[in-house]
Amino acid sequence: MKEIIVTSNVSEKIGAQKKSGRTMILIILASFVMIVVGVVLNTTPLVLIGIITAIGSGVAFMRSVKNLEVYGYGHEGEEILRQQLHNLFPIDYIAYFGYPLKDGGDIDCVLLGSSVLYVIETKHHNGSIQYTDGGWRQVKTGRRGTAYHGNLKNPSGQVFYALHELKSFLKSKGIKLFIQGMITFTNPSVVLTIEKNPNPLIVCKIEDLAEVLSIENKKTIPQNKREQIEKALNAVSTP
């Protein structure tokens, strides 16, 4: 399978959060120095400024740590998908990772196969993931065995937005075709329960990806149209 890395938003976000965390640590250390100096010199305003700065920097540091954890999970999920696709598909498949959207976000993977163009969104959440008439829900278990809701939002809406944007882009290039949206959960510990038919989207765990993608539309994309699609996608991926 041919692989094209279009953007590396997650990696860049991880780098930015690490940099932010290091900066906050330096500010916190400087704040403690300020507090000590203020105490020694009996300068109350300096002490107060040091305390306020330390608290604000501490909050920012904890937020950076939390963001780093979230982005790290996302990066791990994308890497699992990339490896799985490499194991599954021959060289005539093309996978575009981090395909950009106009809002500054990106599509985890756009996969051009022999008969279908896929938009694949990865989720590396753990716990119990449920899709019902009430929508998406994540239930996790805390250290004390207490169940609580996770931060899974609306992956269906995310994929539908990506589909709309990609279809509009290709249409602007004179290309009309069906694009299959897919959500794949990459965390091996996740328990996935689908009570409502997610049609027209496909929802599966990463270990079921081979079986799901093997049931492709048997109508092959004509070679000239495939070349058009590839040219349009490559135009965005080329700096």
Buried (B, 14 or more C-beta within 10 A) or exposed (E): BEEBEBBBBBBEBBEBBEEBBEBBBEBBEBBEEBBEEBEEEEBEEBBEBBBEBBEBBBEBBEBBEEBBEBBBBBBBBBBBBBEBBEEEBEEEBBBBBBBBBEEEBBBBBBBBBBEBBBBBBBBBBBBBBBBEEEEBBBBBEEEEEEEEEBEBEEBBEBBBBBBEBBBEBBEEEEBEBEBBBBBBBBBEEBEBEEEEEBEEBBBBBBEBBBEBBEEBEEEEBEEEEBEBBBEBBEEBBEE
